[in-house]
Amino acid sequence: MAKVTKDSIIMDVLMMDKGTAPIFIKHGMHCLGCPSSSGESIEDACAVHGINAENLINELNAFFDAR
């Protein structure tokens, strides 16, 4: 079972399951295809976008737990 952390790379999470894309978008990360998503951690991206990383991570993990 996948476990997402603040250090997880956005693109890695998307590659685990494309169904996570709507969760990122819901939380304000609309540029999932940008080059930064390939090397940027969730924590770093959230800091740049002013997003609560803990809320995003919790929702991503709930998604994977439900699978």
Protein Blocks (a to p, Z undefined) as FASTA:
>chain_A
ZZddfklcfklmmmmomklmmmmmmnopablmbmklmmpcfklmmmmnopafklmmmmmm
mmmmmZZ
